[in-house]
Amino acid sequence: MNEIAVFGGGCFWCMEAVFSSLSGVTKVEPGYAGGNLPNPTYQQVCAGDTGHAEVIRLEFDAALISYTALLDIFFQMHDPSTLNRQGEDLGSQYRSVIFYTTPSQKAQAEKTIKTLDENGAFAKRIVTEVLPLTEFYPAEDYHHNYYASNSSQPYCRFVIQPKLAKLKEHLPKL
């Protein structure tokens, strides 16, 4: 039985490309969560006043990859110590956020954050929100598999490809 995880760590194109490449992850879908507007559009979310974050919803086989491993990758692939910003992407829609689907996920996320902070893993304290998933809205079709369909685009070459290289270098088994 597959489990669900929902992460926001900046642009969902980056997160989708990273998590799609992992063994044990069976599906990754970009979308929106955490806001107050039902069925938001990309333009509405980008305007920054819906409360939604760009997120990915992933299905994974916990027998092949653990939620803890997914959390470790999540924290390695973005800067969780910057509030409402990832690189040049600025606004609450790019915030670092974990939407948990079970009490166990909440506990694991909070434990991981506490451990990373205690170990000084980042220059500043982690600002990642840990919230219950109330609703997930899939992004428009043109956002799905964005990197796979647009890998020669400058954003993909200069932002996504280095993240994939980092993943391959640091976690080749996954």
N, C-alpha and C positions, 0 to 999 in steps of 0.2 A: 504494500500500500504506500503510495506516495504521500509525502507531507508537503506543506506549503510554507514558504518564507517570503516576506516582503521587505525589501530594502530600498532606501533612498540615499544616494550619495553623490549628488550632482546630476549631471545629464544622464538620462536613462539609456542613451545610446552606448555610453561607456560601460555601464553596469551590465547591460544586456550582453555585450560582446564578451566581457570577462566571464560571466556566469554561464553563458551558453557553451563555453569551451571546456567545462568541467565534467569529468566522468561522474555519473550518478545524478546529474541534473538532467531531468527529462524534458522540461519545458521552461522557457523564460518568456515573459510577456511584459512589455513596457506599458506603463499606465500612470494613473494619478490616484493619490490617497491622502487622507488627512484633512481634507477641506470641508467646506460647507455648501458647495454648489453641486447639485446632482448632474451627472453626465457632462463634465466640463470638456471644453475643447482645448487643444494645444495653445491657441491664441489666448484664451481666457486664463489658463494656468500661467503662461508666460507674462501676462500683465501683472501677476503677483498679488492679486486681491481675492483669490478664491480660497486661500488657505491650503490648497493642495500642494503636494510635493511630487516631483517626477520620481517615480519608483519603478522597480521591477517586481513582478510576482513570479516566483519560481516554484516549480514542482521538483522534488528531489526524492530519491530512494535512500532512506536513512540507513539501509543495509550497505550502501555503497559509499555514501558521503554523509557525515554527521552535520547536524545543525551547528555544532561548535566549529567545525572546519569551515563551514560557510561564513560564520561570524569572523573567523580569523582572516579569511580572504577579503571580506567586506571592509575590515579595518585597514588592511594593507593596500587596498585599491583606491582609497580616497583619503582626504585629510579630515578626520572627524573632530578636529579642534578649531575649525573655522566656522563661525556662525553664519548661516545663510549664504555660503559661498564655497565654490569649488573652482579654483583657477580663475578664469575670466567670467565664469557663470556666477552672477550675483542676484540674490533674491531668495525669499523663503521657499520658493519652489525647488531650490537646489540644496536645501538643508540636509544635514545628515540625520537620518531617522530609521528606526527599526520598528516595523509594525508587527507585533507578535500575534500569533494565532492560537497559542496555548499558554497556560501558566508556566510550563516548563521552558518555553522559548523566552518568556519574559525574564525568568530567573537566570537563564544562561546568558542572555544579553547583558543584564545588569552585572552579573559576576565578571563577564569579560571586560566590560568598561572599567569596573573597579580595579581589576588586576592590571589592565593597561595603564591606568592612571597611577596606581601605586608603584609600578615599575618604571614610570617616566618614559613610556613609549613614544610620547609626543612632547614637543616643547611646551605646549599649553595643555590644559585640561580638556578632556573630551566633552563636546557639547551635544553629542548624539542624543536625540530624543528616543525614548522607548515607550511606545503607545500601542494600545489594542487596535487591531485592524477592524474598522467598522464597515468600510466599503472600499472596494477597488473598482476603478473605472478603466477599462482598456484604452490605450492610446489609439489614435487613428492608424489605419493599416500601413501608411507610408513610414511609420516609425518602427514597425516590426522588422527584425533582421536588418536594421539600418547599416551596421558595419559590413555585414556579409554582402549587401547590395551596393555599398558605396565606399568600399575600402580605399579607393584612390582619391577620394575627396580630401582636401587639406585638413579638415577637422579630424577625420579618421586617421590620417597619416601622422599628425603631430600630437594628438591627444590620446586616441584609443590604442594605436599600435605600441607606444611605449608602455602602456599598462599591460597589454598582452605579453610583451617581452619580459616585463618584470614578473608576471605570473609564471611564465615558463621557466625563468631563471630560478626563482625562489621556491616554486612548488611544482617541479616537473612531474611528480607522481600523480598529481590530480589532473 
